[in-house]
Amino acid sequence: MAFFKDLSTSNYFDRDSEYSYGFKNLLSVGWIDKDENGDINYTKGDVSDDFLNKLKDLINNRYKYVGYMGCHVSVFNERICEQGQVFIPYKHKIYCCPKLIAHYIEDAQYKPPDEFIDAVMSIEGPLSGDKYENNIKSIDYNVWYFLMMNKACVEVESAEVKDLMRENAPWRKAHDELSSKREEENRKEEKARQKYMKKRYKEIKKMREENPEEFLDMVRGIYK
């Protein structure tokens, strides 16, 4: 499993990946695990039966996707394991939660954010089909493309399709642009560093020539 703060931008699919998928409108919900301090922190509260039943129905009637990062093991019960994510579109956002979210709500009294509850209750029909796909696409094209290629991997079960998803996905351009930007930043940093070193060399050379004792004190300080 993995820990992501509720309503934070999801980078779950970027972990251990060569590419950054660039999902700007994909928010995390229900990713409960130990945080960096080893603590399990999450919001507790009651939810309506209508919401929980609706959420379970959506989970059971969604597209089947290729599993990522293995099986999700419950942080509360290692015997409970699920694989897969759920994508809920709502008001220019897409919420991504693990299938384990229903277990967390029922068995650990986890209470999702109110806006996620509103999103679930607003869904009409299953998380599949043209209407659902078009809704996802209108919010974040990259998420839509990712899901459609992922769906194709399941349906075709072809290594070629999986390679196609990695090599020709629309986020590849975004990744290349980001890499180019980072390279340019690194070049600027290196140029600034070299400029500073040249300046510092001149200062030290001048110190050595004009004030040898101060120069020796500086050297002794470095090699103490």
N, C-alpha and C positions, 0 to 999 in steps of 0.2 A: 504494500500500500504506500501512500505518500501523504504528507501533510501539506495542505495549502489553506491559507486563511480564507474564510467565506467571503465571496464577492471580489477576491483578488483576481487579476488577469491570469488566466490559466496558461502555464507553460509546461503542463504535464507531458505533452507530446514532444517537447523540445529536449527532454532529459536524455542523455546518452545518444543524442542525435547529431549528425553532421550538419543538419540544416535547422534554421529557425523558421517555423511555419508561418509566423506573422499573424497569429490570431488576435486581432486587436479587440474584438468584441466578445470574446469567449471568457466567461467568468466561472470561477471555481465555487462549488457548493458541496458540502458533505464529505470533504476529503479529510477524515479524522485519523490522526496517527500521532505518535509522539513527536513533539516539536524538537528544536535543536537542543533544548535543555532536558529532554527526556520526559517532559510533562505531557499529559493529555488534557488539553483545554478546548472546550466547546460549549455552545449555548444549550442549556436545557430548558424544556418547557413542554406544554401540551399542544397537540395539533388535533384538528377535527378528524373524525373517522372518514368523512367525505374526502378530505385531502389525501389521507393515507391510502384509501382505496383507489383514488384516481391515480396517484403516483404509481402504485403497484400495477395498475392496468396499463399505464404508459410504458413501464419497464418491460412488461410481458408482451407488449405489442409494438416493439420498436424494431428498426433495422438490426440485423446481426452484423457486427463489425469485427474486423480482425483485432485480436487481443493485443494490448500493448503492455510491456513491462511485466508480463506474467500475470498470475492470478492475484487478486486482491484478497488478502487475508484479514479478517476482522481483528482490530486491535484489542477488542474485548473478549473474543473467543476464537482461538486459533483453529477450531474445528469448522468454523464458518468461512467459506471462501467463494468468491464470485469473480467472474471475468467479464469485463466490458464496461462501457460508459453510456450515459444517457444525455442527450442533447435537447434542451428545452428552449425554443425561441420565444422571445417576448419583448416587445417595445424596444427594438434596435439593439437588443442584447441576446446572447445565447448562453444559457447556463449549462455547465458540464458537471455532472455528478457521477459517482461510481454506482453500480448496481447495489452495492452494500448500503446505500442510503436508507432504504426501507428497513433494513435490519437495525441500523443505528437509531432510527426513530422509534421503532417498536421496543427494542431491548435495552437501549441506553438513554432513552428520553431526549435524544437530540432534537432540537428545534431549528429547522432551517430559517433563513432570513424571510421576512414577510413578503418581500418582492418575489422570491422564488415560489412561495406558496401561491401568490397571485398568478404567477406564470403558469404553474401546473393547472390551476383551476380554470385558466383561460383557454387551455388547449381543447380543441374540438376534433375528435377523431384520433387515430393512432399516430405515432411518431414515424410515419412512413407515407409514401404516396406523393403525388405531384404537389398538392397543396403544402404539405410539410416541407418538401424539398425547395419549393419556390420561396417559402418564408425564410428558410435558412439562407438561401442564396441572396435574398434582398438585404439581409442584415450583414453577412460577411461571406463574400465570394470564396475566400480561401477555405473557410470551414466547410462550405457546401462542396467544393471540389475535393477536399480531403475525404469527406464522408462518401461521396459518390465513387471515388477511386477505391476507397476502403470496402465499400459494398461490392464493387466489381471483384475485388480479391476474394471475397467470400464466395460469390456466385460462381466465379470461373475457377478458383483455386489454382491459379497459374502463377508460377514464379515470374514469368514475363510481365504480367500485370503489376505485380508488386514492384518490380524494377521500374516500370513505367511511372508508377506513383512517385517514386523517389526522384527519378531523373527529369521528368517533364512537368512536375507540379508547378502551379503559378507562383508559389512562394519561393521558387528557386531564384527568380529575378530579384525578389526582395532580399534574399540571402546574399546574392552576389553584390547587390548595391551596398548592403551593410558591410560586407567584407572589404569592398573598395573604400568605403568611408573610413573604416578602421585602419586600413593600410595607409591612407592619406594622413590620418591623425598620428600614426606611428612615425611617418616620415617627418612631420612637423616637429614632433617631440624630439626626434633624433637630431634634427637640424638645430633646434634650440639648445640641446645638450652640448653639441659640438661648439656652438657659438659661446656658450658659457665656459666650456673648458679652455678655449683659446684665450678668452679674456682672463680667466683665472691663471693660466700659465704665464701670461705677460705680467700679471700682478706679482706672482711668486718670483719670477725672474728678476723683476725690479727690486723686490724686497731683498733677495739674495745679494744683489750687487750693491745696494745702497745701505742696507742694514743687516749685515751677516748674523749678528746676535739674535735679532728677532726671527730671522729665518731658521736658525738652529733651534730656538725655543719652539717654533711651530713643528719642526720635524720631531723633536723629542716628545711633544704632546701626541703626535700621531702614533709613535712606536712605543708608548709607555706600556 
